[in-house]
Amino acid sequence: MDRHTPMDRESADRISAAADRDPTSPTATSGFDGRAQAAADRNDENDEEDD
């Protein structure tokens, strides 16, 4: 059973919004919001190729 859930656009947007609300949070300072956006972009590209 695969436990990996791909990052989707909605989740990445929620993470970015949280980082914007509190720029001193660990999410914002670690750069996780940017990595989440990049992962969502990659997954969007993969979804388009599968169609």
C-alpha positions as CSV (number, residue, x, y, z in Angstrom):
1,M,0.0,0.0,0.0
2,D,1.4,3.3,-1.1
3,R,1.4,6.0,1.6
4,H,2.6,8.8,-0.6
5,T,0.1,11.4,-1.5
6,P,1.1,13.8,-4.3
7,M,1.0,17.5,-3.5
8,D,-2.0,19.1,-5.1
9,R,-2.6,22.7,-6.0
10,E,-5.1,23.2,-3.2
11,S,-2.7,21.9,-0.5
12,A,0.1,24.0,-1.8
13,D,-2.0,27.1,-1.8
14,R,-3.1,26.4,1.8
15,I,0.6,26.0,2.8
16,S,1.6,29.2,1.1
17,A,-1.3,31.1,2.7
18,A,-0.2,29.9,6.1
19,A,3.4,31.0,5.4
20,D,2.1,34.4,4.3
21,R,0.0,34.9,7.5
22,D,3.0,34.2,9.7
23,P,6.4,34.9,8.0
24,T,8.3,33.8,11.1
25,S,6.7,30.3,11.2
26,P,8.8,27.2,10.6
27,T,6.8,26.7,7.4
28,A,7.8,30.1,6.1
29,T,11.4,30.2,7.3
30,S,12.2,26.7,6.0
31,G,11.1,27.4,2.5
32,F,8.5,24.6,2.6
33,D,5.9,26.8,1.0
34,G,8.1,27.2,-2.1
35,R,8.8,23.5,-2.3
36,A,5.1,22.7,-2.0
37,Q,4.3,25.0,-4.9
38,A,7.1,23.5,-7.0
39,A,5.8,20.0,-6.2
40,A,2.2,21.0,-7.2
41,D,3.6,22.4,-10.4
42,R,5.3,19.2,-11.2
43,N,2.2,17.2,-10.4
44,D,0.1,19.4,-12.6
45,E,2.5,18.8,-15.5
46,N,2.3,15.0,-14.9
47,D,-1.5,15.1,-14.8
48,E,-1.6,16.9,-18.1
49,E,0.7,14.3,-19.7
50,D,-1.5,11.5,-18.4
51,D,-4.6,12.9,-20.1
